[in-house]
């Protein structure tokens, strides 16, 4: 079996060695690998930022996963039945609001008719010609 050659000609790969001359090398890399205290502090700061971002992303994924599992586990919530049930629950809220408005307007109309009946037929305040 032939060994795989790292410098093989693959599409999209450069010819030659593994190091590119376009990348600038830091002074620490050129001096033998010793880092200054400022460079170590900066590296530690960058590493802590990366770890914090990873933890935040993991926590976000965990919250989403927990929310999905709890909404599907609760029998009273529509989330267990999928997206259609959630949309139906939102539509139900619109229907309830519309029915309340219809009942309110109907009640006001019945009240207005009652007041006009009393004024016209009972009290004779308003006479129709």
C-alpha positions in Angstrom: 0.0 0.0 0.0 1.4 3.4 -1.0 1.8 6.1 1.6 -0.2 9.2 1.2 1.9 12.1 0.1 1.1 15.5 1.8 2.4 17.4 -1.1 0.2 15.7 -3.6 -1.4 17.6 -6.4 -5.0 18.0 -5.4 -7.4 20.6 -6.9 -7.4 23.8 -5.0 -4.1 23.0 -3.2 -0.9 24.9 -3.6 2.3 23.3 -4.8 5.3 23.1 -2.6 5.8 22.9 1.1 3.3 23.2 3.9 4.3 26.8 4.9 3.2 29.8 3.0 5.4 32.8 2.7 2.4 35.1 2.7 1.7 34.5 6.4 3.7 36.7 8.7 5.5 34.8 11.5 5.4 36.3 14.9 8.7 37.3 16.6 8.2 34.6 19.2 7.9 31.9 16.6 11.1 33.1 14.9 13.0 33.4 18.2 12.5 29.7 19.1 8.9 29.6 20.5 9.3 31.7 23.7 6.3 34.0 24.2 6.4 37.3 26.0 4.2 37.9 29.0 2.0 40.3 27.0 1.5 37.6 24.3 0.7 35.0 26.9 -1.8 37.3 28.5 -3.4 38.1 25.2 -3.6 34.4 24.3 -5.2 33.6 27.7 -7.7 36.4 27.1 -8.6 35.2 23.7 -9.0 31.6 25.0 -11.3 32.7 27.8 -13.4 34.7 25.3 -13.7 31.6 23.0 -14.6 29.3 26.0 -17.2 31.8 27.1 -18.7 31.9 23.6 -18.8 28.1 23.4 -20.5 27.9 26.8 -23.1 30.5 25.8 -23.8 28.6 22.6 -24.0 25.3 24.5 -26.4 26.9 27.0 -28.5 28.3 24.2 -28.8 24.9 22.5 -29.6 23.2 25.9 -32.4 25.8 26.5 -33.8 25.2 23.1 -33.7 21.4 23.6 -35.2 21.7 27.1 -38.0 24.0 25.8 -38.8 21.6 23.0 -38.8 18.6 25.3 -40.9 20.3 28.0 -43.4 21.7 25.6 -43.9 18.2 24.0 -44.1 16.5 27.4 -46.9 18.7 28.8 -50.3 17.4 27.9 -52.2 20.7 28.3 -49.9 22.6 25.9 -50.3 22.4 22.1 -46.5 22.2 21.5 -46.6 18.4 21.8 -48.6 18.1 18.6 -46.3 20.1 16.5 -46.3 23.4 14.6 -49.9 23.1 13.4 -51.1 23.0 17.0 -49.1 26.1 17.9 -50.6 27.9 14.9 -54.1 26.8 15.8 -53.6 28.1 19.4 -52.6 31.5 18.0 -55.6 31.5 15.7 -57.8 30.6 18.7 -56.6 33.7 20.5 -57.7 35.8 17.6 -61.1 34.1 17.5 -61.7 34.7 21.2 -60.8 38.4 20.8 -63.2 38.7 17.8 -66.1 36.9 19.6 -65.7 39.3 22.5 -65.9 42.3 20.2 -69.0 40.9 18.5 -70.7 40.3 21.9 -69.7 43.8 23.1 -71.1 45.5 19.9 -74.2 43.4 20.0 -74.8 44.2 23.7 -74.4 47.9 23.0 -76.8 47.8 20.1 -79.4 45.9 22.3 -78.9 48.5 25.0 -79.3 51.4 22.6 -82.5 49.8 21.2 -83.9 49.5 24.8 -83.1 53.1 25.6 -84.8 54.3 22.4 -87.9 52.0 23.2 -88.2 53.6 26.6 -87.8 57.2 25.2 -90.2 56.7 22.3 -92.9 54.3 23.4 -92.9 54.5 27.2 -92.0 58.0 28.2 -93.2 59.7 24.9 -90.2 62.0 25.1 -89.7 61.6 21.4 -92.7 61.7 19.1 -92.7 60.4 15.6 -94.9 62.5 13.4 
